Amino acid sequence: MESTTPDTSPPVVDAELALRLSALAWGPSGMDAGRERAASALRRLRAAHRAQARPDLGRVHPSWLERALQDESPSVRRLVRDGGPARSEAAAWALALWTERLVGGEPPDPSEPAAILALAGLPPSGLYRLVVLAGIAKVALAGDPRGMLAGRPAWAARGDWFASRLGGALGEGEGRPRAWAARDIEASPRAAARTVAEAGPRRGLASLGLVTLARLLSACDPHRVRWALQHVPYPVAKRLRGLMAASPEVAAGVRDIETLILESARERSAQEQARPSAGPRHQGELHAD
């Protein structure tokens, strides 16, 4: 009796035929182009492996290096800090393994998410500027319900710019983003009145900006996030991790608004940095209470 069970075994494919078909599918140039693309992919894979196999200590903030050394023995710490050559097999292993808690990665690519580029592409002072501006953007979107920008002409001017920029992107008559931003300010304990009273208004704004950054990082590749966090001081990275843990899942609509806030903050920061005469004044306004 003939079996009615469908044959699910994989068909046998000639390897040379598969190579020819794939080369044709990749482009009209034929086999040579296909092989060149394959060779290029292999080179990229090898470069990625080299970058990920060992962290680039030049891209790691010193506070992470101190953190990596704190659990090592005094002799290992002395060996690493002296920077001398390994004179024994044990010393060679110690020099190779003390960075095992750090991760390697490829240099940042312009096509990566804005949150990754912010961590990996900015110095700590630039990142602080960015998160303060993101905080101002969220406050402006909410209509400044707590008066955080009031009485500070430079902040108010930035708030007007962000209100226009965000309103144009989200719709001037759309009230839901504004209501969401107002609720977000009220719900964030570090960014609400307690933070402003205890740490000053700029840190309150920076806290709001860190929430934006953390939410966007939650949607990024975990390994890439861990690599990017090594670029900032360890306490800042720890704070971001805590914020990410508090909101591991972010609704798509919220993520879209937070992306717009961060991109607007990057745009405003670039504009201010491009005005040399205004640079020092703005730097002081954003960094000193």
TORTI-894799 format. One record per residue: residue in one letter; x, y, z of N, C-alpha, C in turn. Coordinates in steps of 0.2 Angstrom, whole numbers, padded with zeros to 4 digits, always signed. Example, Ala and Ser with C-alpha at 12.3 -4.5 7.8 and 13.67 -1.06 7.14 Angstrom:
A+0066-0028+0039+0062-0022+0039+0066-0016+0039
S+0064-0011+0035+0068-0005+0036+0064+0000+0039
% end
This chain:
M+0004-0006+0000+0000+0000+0000+0004+0006+0000
E+0003+0011-0004+0007+0017-0005+0006+0021+0001
S+0011+0024+0004+0010+0028+0010+0008+0035+0008
T+0003+0038+0012+0000+0044+0011+0004+0050+0015
T+0009+0048+0019+0013+0053+0023+0017+0057+0018
P+0017+0063+0019+0021+0068+0014+0028+0067+0016
D+0032+0067+0010+0039+0067+0011+0042+0073+0013
T+0045+0074+0020+0047+0080+0022+0055+0080+0022
S+0058+0075+0019+0066+0075+0019+0068+0080+0015
P+0074+0084+0017+0076+0089+0013+0079+0087+0006
P+0078+0090+0001+0080+0088-0006+0088+0089-0006
V+0090+0085-0010+0098+0085-0011+0099+0090-0016
V+0104+0095-0015+0105+0101-0019+0113+0100-0021
D+0114+0101-0027+0121+0101-0029+0124+0107-0027
A+0130+0107-0024+0133+0113-0021+0135+0118-0026
E+0138+0115-0032+0140+0120-0037+0134+0124-0040
L+0129+0120-0041+0123+0123-0043+0120+0129-0038
A+0120+0127-0032+0118+0132-0027+0122+0138-0027
L+0129+0137-0028+0133+0143-0028+0132+0147-0034
R+0130+0144-0040+0129+0148-0046+0122+0152-0045
L+0117+0148-0042+0111+0152-0041+0111+0157-0036
S+0115+0156-0031+0116+0162-0026+0119+0168-0029
A+0124+0166-0033+0128+0172-0036+0123+0176-0041
L+0119+0172-0045+0114+0175-0049+0109+0179-0045
A+0107+0177-0039+0102+0180-0035+0105+0187-0032
W+0112+0187-0031+0115+0192-0027+0116+0198-0032
G+0116+0197-0038+0117+0202-0043+0119+0200-0050
P+0119+0204-0055+0120+0203-0062+0127+0201-0064
S+0131+0202-0059+0138+0202-0061+0141+0195-0062
G+0137+0190-0059+0139+0183-0060+0144+0180-0054
M+0147+0175-0056+0151+0172-0051+0157+0176-0047
D+0160+0180-0051+0166+0184-0048+0163+0189-0043
A+0157+0192-0044+0155+0197-0040+0152+0193-0033
G+0149+0187-0034+0147+0183-0029+0153+0181-0024
R+0158+0179-0027+0164+0177-0023+0167+0183-0020
E+0167+0188-0023+0170+0194-0020+0166+0196-0014
R+0159+0196-0015+0155+0197-0009+0156+0192-0003
A+0157+0186-0005+0158+0181+0000+0165+0182+0004
A+0170+0184+0000+0176+0186+0003+0176+0192+0007
S+0172+0197+0005+0171+0203+0009+0167+0201+0016
A+0162+0197+0015+0159+0195+0021+0163+0191+0026
L+0168+0187+0023+0172+0183+0028+0177+0188+0031
R+0180+0193+0027+0184+0198+0030+0181+0202+0036
R+0174+0204+0035+0171+0207+0040+0170+0203+0046
L+0168+0197+0045+0167+0192+0050+0173+0191+0055
R+0179+0191+0051+0185+0190+0055+0187+0196+0059
A+0186+0202+0056+0187+0209+0059+0182+0209+0065
A+0176+0207+0065+0171+0207+0070+0174+0203+0076
H+0176+0197+0074+0179+0192+0079+0185+0195+0083
R+0189+0198+0079+0195+0201+0082+0193+0207+0087
A+0188+0211+0085+0186+0216+0089+0182+0214+0096
Q+0178+0208+0095+0174+0206+0100+0178+0201+0105
A+0184+0198+0102+0187+0194+0106+0191+0197+0112
R+0193+0203+0111+0197+0207+0117+0195+0214+0117
P+0193+0216+0123+0191+0223+0123+0196+0228+0121
D+0194+0234+0118+0199+0239+0117+0199+0244+0123
L+0204+0243+0127+0204+0247+0133+0204+0255+0132
G+0206+0257+0126+0206+0264+0124+0199+0267+0124
R+0194+0262+0123+0187+0264+0122+0183+0263+0129
V+0187+0260+0134+0183+0259+0140+0185+0264+0145
H+0180+0267+0149+0181+0272+0154+0185+0269+0159
P+0190+0273+0162+0194+0271+0167+0191+0268+0173
S+0185+0271+0175+0181+0268+0181+0179+0261+0180
W+0178+0258+0174+0177+0251+0172+0183+0247+0174
L+0189+0250+0172+0195+0247+0173+0197+0246+0180
E+0195+0251+0184+0196+0250+0191+0191+0245+0194
R+0185+0245+0191+0180+0240+0194+0183+0233+0192
A+0186+0232+0186+0188+0225+0184+0194+0223+0189
L+0198+0228+0191+0204+0226+0195+0202+0225+0203
Q+0197+0228+0205+0195+0228+0212+0195+0221+0215
D+0193+0216+0212+0193+0209+0215+0199+0205+0213
E+0204+0208+0210+0210+0204+0209+0215+0205+0215
S+0220+0201+0215+0225+0201+0221+0229+0207+0220
P+0232+0209+0226+0237+0215+0225+0242+0214+0220
S+0245+0208+0220+0250+0206+0215+0248+0207+0208
V+0242+0205+0206+0239+0206+0200+0238+0214+0198
R+0235+0217+0203+0234+0224+0202+0241+0228+0201
R+0246+0226+0205+0252+0229+0204+0255+0227+0197
L+0254+0221+0195+0257+0219+0188+0253+0223+0183
V+0247+0224+0183+0243+0228+0178+0245+0235+0178
R+0246+0238+0184+0247+0245+0184+0254+0247+0182
D+0259+0242+0184+0266+0243+0182+0267+0243+0174
G+0262+0239+0171+0263+0239+0163+0269+0235+0161
G+0272+0231+0165+0278+0228+0163+0277+0221+0159
P+0282+0219+0156+0280+0212+0152+0279+0207+0157
A+0276+0202+0154+0274+0196+0158+0281+0191+0158
R+0284+0190+0164+0290+0186+0165+0289+0179+0166
S+0283+0177+0167+0281+0170+0168+0274+0168+0165
E+0273+0162+0165+0267+0160+0162+0261+0162+0166
A+0262+0162+0173+0256+0164+0177+0255+0172+0176
A+0260+0176+0175+0259+0183+0174+0256+0184+0168
A+0257+0180+0163+0254+0181+0156+0247+0179+0157
W+0245+0174+0160+0238+0173+0161+0234+0178+0165
A+0238+0181+0170+0235+0186+0174+0233+0193+0170
L+0238+0194+0165+0237+0200+0161+0232+0199+0156
A+0231+0192+0154+0226+0191+0149+0219+0190+0152
L+0218+0189+0158+0212+0187+0161+0209+0193+0165
W+0213+0198+0167+0210+0203+0172+0204+0207+0169
T+0204+0207+0162+0199+0210+0158+0193+0206+0156
E+0192+0200+0159+0187+0195+0157+0180+0198+0158
R+0179+0202+0163+0173+0205+0164+0171+0211+0159
L+0175+0213+0155+0174+0218+0150+0172+0214+0143
V+0169+0218+0139+0167+0215+0132+0170+0219+0127
G+0172+0215+0121+0174+0219+0115+0169+0220+0111
G+0170+0224+0105+0165+0226+0100+0168+0230+0095
E+0165+0230+0089+0167+0234+0083+0166+0241+0085
P+0169+0246+0082+0168+0253+0083+0161+0255+0081
P+0159+0260+0083+0152+0262+0082+0151+0264+0074
D+0145+0262+0072+0143+0263+0065+0137+0268+0065
P+0138+0273+0060+0133+0278+0060+0125+0275+0059
S+0125+0269+0057+0118+0266+0056+0115+0263+0062
E+0119+0263+0068+0117+0260+0074+0112+0265+0077
P+0108+0262+0082+0103+0266+0086+0106+0272+0089
A+0102+0277+0090+0105+0284+0092+0107+0283+0099
A+0104+0278+0103+0106+0277+0110+0113+0274+0111
I+0114+0270+0106+0121+0267+0106+0126+0272+0104
L+0125+0276+0099+0129+0281+0097+0130+0286+0102
A+0125+0288+0106+0126+0293+0111+0131+0290+0117
L+0131+0284+0119+0135+0281+0124+0142+0280+0121
A+0143+0278+0115+0149+0276+0112+0153+0282+0109
G+0149+0287+0107+0152+0292+0103+0153+0299+0106
L+0151+0299+0112+0152+0306+0116+0156+0305+0122
P+0160+0310+0124+0163+0310+0130+0158+0311+0136
P+0160+0310+0142+0155+0311+0148+0152+0318+0148
S+0155+0323+0146+0152+0330+0147+0147+0330+0141
G+0149+0328+0135+0144+0328+0129+0138+0324+0131
L+0139+0318+0134+0133+0314+0136+0128+0318+0141
Y+0132+0321+0146+0128+0325+0151+0124+0330+0147
R+0127+0334+0143+0124+0339+0139+0118+0336+0135
L+0119+0330+0132+0113+0327+0128+0107+0325+0133
V+0109+0322+0138+0103+0320+0142+0099+0326+0146
V+0103+0331+0147+0100+0338+0150+0095+0340+0144
L+0098+0341+0138+0093+0343+0133+0087+0339+0131
A+0088+0332+0132+0083+0327+0131+0078+0329+0137
G+0080+0330+0143+0075+0332+0148+0072+0338+0147
I+0075+0343+0144+0072+0349+0143+0066+0348+0137
A+0068+0344+0132+0063+0342+0127+0057+0339+0130
K+0058+0334+0135+0052+0331+0138+0048+0336+0142
V+0051+0340+0145+0047+0345+0149+0044+0350+0145
A+0047+0352+0139+0044+0356+0134+0038+0353+0131
L+0038+0346+0130+0033+0343+0127+0027+0342+0132
A+0028+0342+0138+0023+0341+0143+0020+0348+0145
G+0023+0354+0142+0021+0360+0144+0023+0363+0150
D+0029+0360+0152+0032+0363+0159+0028+0363+0164
P+0025+0358+0167+0020+0358+0172+0023+0360+0179
R+0029+0359+0180+0032+0360+0186+0036+0367+0186
G+0036+0370+0181+0040+0376+0180+0047+0376+0180
M+0050+0370+0178+0057+0369+0178+0061+0373+0174
L+0058+0376+0168+0061+0380+0164+0060+0387+0165
A+0055+0389+0169+0053+0396+0170+0058+0399+0174
G+0059+0406+0172+0064+0410+0176+0071+0409+0173
R+0072+0405+0168+0079+0404+0165+0078+0405+0158
P+0080+0411+0155+0078+0413+0148+0081+0408+0143
A+0088+0406+0145+0091+0401+0140+0087+0394+0140
W+0085+0392+0145+0081+0386+0146+0075+0387+0142
A+0071+0392+0144+0065+0393+0141+0065+0394+0133
A+0071+0397+0130+0072+0397+0123+0073+0390+0120
R+0076+0386+0124+0077+0379+0121+0070+0376+0122
G+0067+0377+0127+0060+0374+0128+0055+0376+0122
D+0056+0382+0120+0051+0384+0114+0054+0381+0108
W+0060+0380+0107+0063+0376+0101+0060+0369+0101
F+0061+0366+0107+0059+0359+0107+0051+0358+0106
A+0047+0363+0109+0040+0363+0108+0038+0363+0101
S+0041+0368+0097+0040+0368+0090+0042+0362+0086
R+0048+0360+0088+0051+0354+0084+0047+0348+0085
L+0045+0346+0091+0041+0340+0093+0034+0341+0091
G+0031+0347+0092+0024+0348+0090+0023+0347+0082
G+0028+0350+0078+0028+0349+0071+0028+0341+0069
A+0032+0338+0073+0033+0330+0071+0027+0326+0074
L+0024+0328+0079+0019+0324+0082+0012+0326+0081
G+0012+0333+0078+0005+0336+0077+0004+0341+0082
E+0003+0347+0080+0002+0352+0085-0005+0351+0089
G-0010+0348+0085-0016+0348+0089-0017+0341+0093
E-0012+0337+0092-0012+0330+0096-0010+0331+0103
G-0015+0330+0107-0014+0331+0115-0011+0325+0118
R-0011+0319+0115-0009+0313+0119-0002+0313+0121
P+0003+0314+0116+0010+0315+0118+0011+0319+0124
R+0008+0325+0124+0009+0330+0129+0006+0327+0136
A+0001+0324+0136-0002+0321+0142+0003+0315+0144
W+0005+0311+0139+0010+0306+0141+0016+0309+0145
A+0019+0314+0142+0025+0317+0144+0024+0320+0151
A+0018+0323+0152+0016+0326+0159+0016+0320+0164
R+0013+0314+0162+0012+0309+0167+0019+0306+0168
D+0023+0305+0163+0030+0303+0164+0034+0307+0169
I+0033+0313+0169+0037+0318+0173+0034+0316+0181
E+0028+0316+0181+0025+0315+0188+0027+0308+0191
A+0027+0303+0186+0028+0296+0189+0036+0295+0190
S+0040+0299+0188+0047+0297+0188+0050+0300+0195
P+0051+0296+0200+0053+0299+0207+0060+0303+0206
R+0064+0301+0202+0071+0305+0202+0070+0311+0198
A+0065+0311+0194+0065+0317+0189+0060+0322+0192
A+0056+0321+0197+0051+0325+0199+0053+0330+0205
A+0049+0332+0209+0051+0337+0213+0056+0336+0218
R+0056+0329+0220+0061+0327+0225+0068+0328+0222
T+0069+0326+0216+0076+0327+0213+0078+0334+0212
V+0073+0338+0210+0074+0345+0209+0076+0349+0215
A+0073+0347+0221+0074+0350+0227+0081+0348+0230
E+0082+0341+0229+0088+0339+0233+0095+0340+0229
A+0094+0339+0222+0100+0339+0218+0101+0345+0213
G+0095+0349+0212+0096+0355+0208+0092+0353+0201
P+0090+0358+0198+0086+0358+0192+0089+0354+0186
R+0096+0355+0185+0099+0352+0180+0099+0345+0181
R+0100+0342+0187+0101+0335+0188+0094+0332+0187
G+0089+0336+0189+0082+0334+0188+0081+0333+0180
L+0083+0337+0176+0082+0337+0169+0086+0331+0166
A+0092+0330+0169+0097+0325+0167+0094+0318+0168
S+0090+0318+0174+0087+0311+0176+0081+0310+0171
L+0078+0315+0169+0073+0313+0164+0076+0311+0157
G+0082+0314+0155+0085+0312+0149+0088+0305+0150
L+0090+0303+0156+0093+0296+0157+0087+0291+0156
V+0081+0293+0158+0075+0288+0157+0074+0287+0150
T+0074+0293+0146+0074+0292+0138+0079+0287+0136
L+0085+0288+0138+0091+0284+0135+0090+0277+0137
A+0088+0276+0143+0087+0269+0146+0082+0265+0142
R+0076+0269+0141+0071+0265+0137+0073+0263+0130
L+0077+0267+0127+0079+0266+0120+0084+0260+0120
L+0088+0260+0125+0093+0255+0126+0090+0248+0127
S+0084+0248+0130+0081+0242+0132+0079+0238+0125
A+0078+0242+0120+0076+0239+0113+0082+0237+0109
C+0088+0238+0111+0094+0237+0108+0097+0230+0109
D+0102+0228+0105+0105+0221+0106+0109+0221+0113
P+0107+0216+0117+0110+0217+0124+0118+0217+0124
H+0121+0213+0120+0128+0213+0120+0131+0220+0118
R+0127+0223+0113+0130+0230+0110+0129+0235+0116
V+0123+0234+0120+0122+0239+0125+0127+0238+0130
R+0129+0232+0132+0134+0231+0137+0141+0234+0135
W+0143+0233+0128+0149+0236+0126+0148+0244+0126
A+0143+0246+0124+0142+0254+0124+0142+0257+0131
L+0139+0253+0136+0139+0256+0143+0146+0257+0146
Q+0151+0253+0143+0158+0253+0145+0161+0260+0144
H+0158+0264+0139+0161+0270+0137+0160+0276+0142
V+0155+0275+0147+0153+0280+0152+0155+0278+0159
P+0156+0283+0163+0158+0281+0170+0153+0276+0173
Y+0156+0271+0177+0153+0265+0179+0146+0267+0183
P+0147+0272+0188+0140+0274+0191+0135+0276+0186
V+0136+0280+0181+0131+0281+0176+0128+0275+0173
A+0133+0271+0171+0131+0264+0168+0126+0260+0173
K+0128+0260+0179+0124+0257+0184+0117+0260+0185
R+0117+0266+0185+0110+0270+0185+0106+0268+0179
L+0109+0268+0173+0106+0266+0167+0103+0259+0167
R+0107+0255+0170+0105+0248+0170+0099+0247+0175
G+0099+0251+0180+0093+0251+0185+0087+0253+0181
L+0088+0259+0178+0082+0261+0174+0079+0256+0169
M+0084+0253+0165+0082+0248+0160+0078+0242+0164
A+0081+0240+0170+0077+0235+0173+0070+0237+0175
A+0069+0243+0177+0063+0245+0179+0058+0246+0173
S+0060+0246+0167+0055+0246+0161+0058+0242+0156
P+0058+0235+0157+0062+0231+0152+0058+0230+0145
E+0051+0232+0146+0047+0232+0139+0044+0239+0138
V+0045+0241+0133+0043+0248+0131+0038+0248+0125
A+0032+0251+0126+0027+0251+0121+0030+0254+0115
A+0028+0252+0109+0031+0255+0102+0030+0262+0102
G+0024+0264+0104+0022+0272+0104+0027+0276+0108
V+0028+0273+0114+0032+0277+0119+0039+0277+0116
R+0042+0271+0113+0048+0271+0110+0049+0276+0104
D+0044+0277+0101+0044+0282+0095+0045+0289+0098
I+0041+0290+0103+0041+0297+0106+0048+0298+0109
E+0051+0293+0112+0057+0294+0116+0063+0295+0110
T+0062+0291+0105+0067+0292+0099+0067+0299+0096
L+0061+0301+0096+0060+0308+0093+0063+0313+0098
I+0063+0312+0104+0065+0317+0109+0073+0316+0109
L+0076+0310+0109+0083+0310+0109+0086+0313+0102
E+0083+0311+0097+0085+0314+0090+0085+0322+0090
S+0080+0324+0093+0079+0332+0094+0084+0335+0098
A+0086+0331+0104+0091+0333+0108+0098+0333+0104
R+0099+0328+0100+0106+0328+0097+0106+0333+0092
E+0100+0335+0088+0100+0340+0083+0102+0347+0087
R+0098+0348+0092+0099+0354+0096+0107+0355+0099
S+0109+0350+0101+0116+0350+0104+0121+0351+0098
A+0120+0348+0092+0124+0350+0086+0124+0357+0084
Q+0118+0360+0084+0117+0367+0083+0121+0371+0088
E+0120+0370+0094+0124+0374+0099+0131+0373+0099
Q+0134+0367+0097+0141+0366+0097+0144+0370+0090
A+0139+0371+0085+0142+0374+0079+0142+0381+0080
R+0140+0384+0086+0140+0391+0087+0146+0393+0092
P+0152+0394+0089+0157+0395+0094+0156+0400+0099
S+0153+0406+0097+0153+0411+0102+0148+0410+0107
A+0143+0405+0106+0138+0403+0111+0141+0397+0115
G+0146+0394+0113+0148+0387+0116+0149+0388+0123
P+0154+0392+0126+0156+0392+0133+0150+0394+0137
R+0146+0398+0135+0140+0400+0139+0135+0395+0140
H+0134+0391+0134+0129+0386+0135+0132+0380+0139
Q+0138+0379+0138+0141+0374+0142+0140+0375+0150
G+0141+0381+0152+0140+0383+0159+0133+0382+0161
E+0128+0384+0156+0121+0384+0158+0119+0376+0159
L+0122+0372+0155+0120+0365+0155+0123+0361+0161
H+0129+0363+0163+0133+0359+0168+0133+0362+0175
A+0131+0368+0176+0132+0371+0183+0125+0373+0186
D+0124+0371+0192+0118+0373+0196+0120+0380+0199
% end
